[in-house]
């Protein structure tokens, strides 16, 4: 499994979940079903940087991540 299928129909309220696993693996689920697994260090780093880098895609998500990390200490 590496490429996502074009057969997936996204309806209003569909949930897309992207998870990172050891070995630089990104797994994508749509509506709870695994649709793609890709092993790429570059893609994993880019995805994390998109949310936690200097100019994050979602500033609130970055702030929540930072707050949750601080709460561990």
One Martini backbone bead per residue (centre of mass of N, CA, C, O) as a GRO file, in nm:
protein
   73
    1UNK     BB    1   0.094   0.037   0.026
    2UNK     BB    2   0.091   0.394  -0.114
    3UNK     BB    3  -0.153   0.457  -0.280
    4UNK     BB    4  -0.422   0.631  -0.329
    5UNK     BB    5  -0.751   0.625  -0.393
    6UNK     BB    6  -1.010   0.746  -0.617
    7UNK     BB    7  -1.268   0.590  -0.473
    8UNK     BB    8  -1.297   0.801  -0.262
    9UNK     BB    9  -1.569   0.934  -0.071
   10UNK     BB   10  -1.632   1.260   0.030
   11UNK     BB   11  -1.815   1.370   0.294
   12UNK     BB   12  -1.973   1.532   0.506
   13UNK     BB   13  -1.769   1.473   0.795
   14UNK     BB   14  -1.521   1.358   0.717
   15UNK     BB   15  -1.243   1.164   0.836
   16UNK     BB   16  -0.897   1.259   0.848
   17UNK     BB   17  -0.612   1.050   0.929
   18UNK     BB   18  -0.276   1.132   1.036
   19UNK     BB   19   0.004   0.912   1.093
   20UNK     BB   20   0.299   0.847   1.280
   21UNK     BB   21   0.560   0.612   1.240
   22UNK     BB   22   0.798   0.420   1.266
   23UNK     BB   23   1.015   0.477   0.995
   24UNK     BB   24   0.869   0.703   0.839
   25UNK     BB   25   0.543   0.664   0.869
   26UNK     BB   26   0.251   0.735   0.681
   27UNK     BB   27  -0.092   0.727   0.779
   28UNK     BB   28  -0.409   0.690   0.613
   29UNK     BB   29  -0.742   0.779   0.713
   30UNK     BB   30  -1.085   0.702   0.613
   31UNK     BB   31  -1.330   0.643   0.808
   32UNK     BB   32  -1.118   0.422   0.955
   33UNK     BB   33  -0.966   0.361   0.682
   34UNK     BB   34  -0.702   0.237   0.531
   35UNK     BB   35  -0.542   0.406   0.236
   36UNK     BB   36  -0.236   0.476   0.345
   37UNK     BB   37   0.126   0.404   0.307
   38UNK     BB   38   0.426   0.598   0.381
   39UNK     BB   39   0.784   0.592   0.326
   40UNK     BB   40   0.916   0.915   0.450
   41UNK     BB   41   1.122   1.138   0.581
   42UNK     BB   42   1.053   1.399   0.429
   43UNK     BB   43   0.744   1.390   0.468
   44UNK     BB   44   0.743   1.384   0.776
   45UNK     BB   45   0.894   1.650   0.821
   46UNK     BB   46   0.698   1.831   0.660
   47UNK     BB   47   0.443   1.774   0.823
   48UNK     BB   48   0.547   1.873   1.098
   49UNK     BB   49   0.640   2.158   1.004
   50UNK     BB   50   0.357   2.259   0.921
   51UNK     BB   51   0.274   2.268   1.245
   52UNK     BB   52   0.581   2.338   1.405
   53UNK     BB   53   0.690   2.564   1.267
   54UNK     BB   54   0.740   2.899   1.208
   55UNK     BB   55   0.478   2.872   0.988
   56UNK     BB   56   0.198   2.759   1.071
   57UNK     BB   57  -0.099   2.637   0.960
   58UNK     BB   58  -0.178   2.593   1.286
   59UNK     BB   59  -0.142   2.779   1.560
   60UNK     BB   60  -0.325   2.636   1.767
   61UNK     BB   61  -0.197   2.356   1.746
   62UNK     BB   62   0.083   2.443   1.840
   63UNK     BB   63  -0.005   2.550   2.118
   64UNK     BB   64  -0.130   2.283   2.221
   65UNK     BB   65   0.124   2.118   2.199
   66UNK     BB   66   0.297   2.287   2.392
   67UNK     BB   67   0.108   2.259   2.640
   68UNK     BB   68   0.118   1.946   2.655
   69UNK     BB   69   0.423   1.928   2.700
   70UNK     BB   70   0.437   2.097   2.963
   71UNK     BB   71   0.243   1.904   3.130
   72UNK     BB   72   0.465   1.670   3.158
   73UNK     BB   73   0.644   1.851   3.374
   0.00000   0.00000   0.00000
